[in-house]
Amino acid sequence: LGILAALGAEFLDDTLKTPVDIEKRLKLPVLGIIPKLVKQTVAQAVDDPRSGFSEAYRSARTALQFSTGRGVPKVLLITSAGPGEGKSVTALTLARNFSRLGKRVLLIEGDLRNPSLGRSLSIRADKGMSNLLAGAASINEVVLKTDDKKLDVILSGPLPPSPTELLSGTKLVSLLTVASEHYDQIVIDGPPVMGLADALLLANASDGTLLMVHSGKTRVHTATSAVKRLATAHAHLVGSLLSYYDAK
């Protein structure tokens, strides 16, 4: 009975758990596998260069360098099907990894509904992405310095009543065009794909999109729908990153 129950639970579980699941169901290359942390916090794992967590992101950075014929997409969007799949951690960690290669990196908080980068960086800003898109601030007013000399950041700013309207204007393309002239790499921490048009607008304006998949949580039909929505927005999906992976 125990074996039958285990087999039944496995049969009814329609989540993506392994790299093979992603390649088989989503037809996307897996550019990295981020392990689930047990004893360490994210901050501790990132600060420890010998941890499996840090090594996994270095491997993902290397894989991104070979994801296209021109290397890493200059404007790279990090998104996922739903919330809580590791987008913000990935965006920040990859941005720091690119800066360690000597690149000038701009990290943009593109999630104007549920921002979290400010807390991770311990930075507060009165003006940010929303002010810039609304025409109430210039790019020089919203770019903030971090503890990394090669890494600058634009936080979300005040939460707007309609982020979709701001992102669908011409200011987004202008921002990315101007930023591309001053930075070697731009990383956007985007919102989830499902239920919102925000991620689709950002994906259309970006050179490449990386899809996060939460191992054991992201459902197949949800991830499949997210891939289809990104395709309708003419997004260039370079691959996926499997987060919270438990090898056991």
Secondary structure, DSSP 8 states (H G I E B T S, - for coil): -HHHHHHHHHHH--B--SHHHHHHHT---EEEEEE--SSS-HHHHHH-TTSHHHHHHHHHHHHHHTSSTTSS-SEEEEEESSSSSSHHHHHHHHHHHHHTTT--EEEEE--SSS--HHHHHT---SS-HHHHHTTSS-HHHH-EE-SSTTEEEE---S--S-HHHHHTSSHHHHHHHHHHHH-SEEEEE---STT-SHHHHHHHHSSEEEEEEETTTSBHHHHHHHHHHHHHTT--EEEEEEEEE---
